Amino acid sequence: MGADVQIIKQFFQSTETQIQSLFSEQAGKQQIQLDVLRLDLIHAQISGNKWFKLKYNLLQAAEQGFTKVCSFGGAYSNHLHALAYACHCLGIESVGFVRGDVVDNPTLRDCQAWGMKLKWMDRETYRLKNQPFVLNQLKENYPAYFHIPEGGDNEAGYQGCCEILSESMQMKYDIFACPIGTATTFKGIAAMSDHRHQAWGFPAFKGLETLRSQLEQSHPSKTFNSLPNIILGDSENVRQHYLNG
Ligand SMILES: Cc1ncc(COP(=O)(O)O)c(C=O)c1O
C-alpha cells in the first residue's frame, strides 16, 4: 500500500499566505502600491514555493502506490530540505541525490535527521541526470521510489504553483513578479495571470534567450496565451519595458 493520500491532503490543506506592503519612496511618488507575498512564512521548513511544488508530487506518489520518493539537489538544496521534512511528517521514505563531493552542512544534517538517505552524485552524472540513460538507470536501481525532478520541476510542481495566486490577488494586482530558477514557479504565476496582468520574471541563471521559447514549448495548454504580457530579464530590461509600455 502507498503513502496515505488523505493524510497528505490534510497536511497540505490549509495554505495561509501573508501579504506585506513595502515602503518605496519611488513607488509612492508614482502612486504604485508595492506588496510582497510572504511565501516564506507558509511553513517553517516547507516554505517559499516548496509547499506548492511538493503538494501534488507527494499526492501523486501516494496515489500511484509509492511509499518512497527520491529527488535531486545541491548540497544546500532547499528543495531536498523541504522534501525531507515533508516526508518525515508524512511517513514517506526519502532519498536525496546530492551533487558533488561529500560534504557536511546544516542543510544536509537536517535532511538526514529527518530520515532522508543521501546518495552522492558526481557533478558530471548530476549534469546528465535528466538524460534517459541516466534516469533509466536510476529508475532501475530505485524501482520502489517515486522520482521528483530537481526543484520539483515537473507537471505536478507546476500544478501546485498555479495555486500561488489567489483570486483576490488576481483582482487586486496588475503586475506579478518573481525570480526564476527552474521557471516552474513563474509558469504557475504566468498561467494564472491574464490580459489584465503582466508577469515579470527575473532569471537567476543565464539563457534568457531560450527561456521564453521554453516557456512557450514546455507549456501544456492554453495558459501561455498571455505571453505578450510576460516580461523576462534583469531589472533594467523590465524597467525599459515598463517605461516604454
Ligand atoms: C518564492 C520563490 N519564488 C521563485 C523561486 C524560483 O523557483 P523556480 O525554480 O520554480 O523558478 C523560488 C526558488 O526557490 C522561490 O522560493
Ligand as a Chemical Component Dictionary entry (heavy atoms), coordinates in Angstrom:
data_LIG
# 
_chem_comp.id                   LIG 
_chem_comp.type                 NON-POLYMER 
_chem_comp.pdbx_formal_charge   0 
_chem_comp.three_letter_code    LIG 
# 
loop_
_chem_comp_atom.comp_id 
_chem_comp_atom.atom_id 
_chem_comp_atom.alt_atom_id 
_chem_comp_atom.type_symbol 
_chem_comp_atom.charge 
_chem_comp_atom.model_Cartn_x 
_chem_comp_atom.model_Cartn_y 
_chem_comp_atom.model_Cartn_z 
_chem_comp_atom.pdbx_ordinal 
LIG C1 C1 C 0 9.337  32.055 -3.574  1  
LIG C2 C2 C 0 10.169 31.586 -4.733  2  
LIG N1 N1 N 0 9.907  32.073 -5.967  3  
LIG C3 C3 C 0 10.615 31.657 -7.027  4  
LIG C4 C4 C 0 11.646 30.758 -6.925  5  
LIG C5 C5 C 0 12.322 30.239 -8.175  6  
LIG O1 O1 O 0 11.885 28.930 -8.348  7  
LIG P1 P1 P 0 11.788 28.094 -9.695  8  
LIG O2 O2 O 0 12.842 27.048 -9.611  9  
LIG O3 O3 O 0 10.419 27.479 -9.676  10 
LIG O4 O4 O 0 11.976 29.010 -10.859 11 
LIG C6 C6 C 0 11.997 30.255 -5.667  12 
LIG C7 C7 C 0 13.117 29.332 -5.530  13 
LIG O5 O5 O 0 13.172 28.518 -4.690  14 
LIG C8 C8 C 0 11.204 30.651 -4.536  15 
LIG O6 O6 O 0 11.406 30.129 -3.299  16 
# 
loop_
_chem_comp_bond.comp_id 
_chem_comp_bond.atom_id_1 
_chem_comp_bond.atom_id_2 
_chem_comp_bond.value_order 
_chem_comp_bond.pdbx_ordinal 
LIG C1 C2 SING 1  
LIG C2 N1 SING 2  
LIG C2 C8 DOUB 3  
LIG N1 C3 DOUB 4  
LIG C3 C4 SING 5  
LIG C4 C5 SING 6  
LIG C4 C6 DOUB 7  
LIG C5 O1 SING 8  
LIG O1 P1 SING 9  
LIG P1 O2 DOUB 10 
LIG P1 O3 SING 11 
LIG P1 O4 SING 12 
LIG C6 C7 SING 13 
LIG C6 C8 SING 14 
LIG C7 O5 DOUB 15 
LIG C8 O6 SING 16 
# 
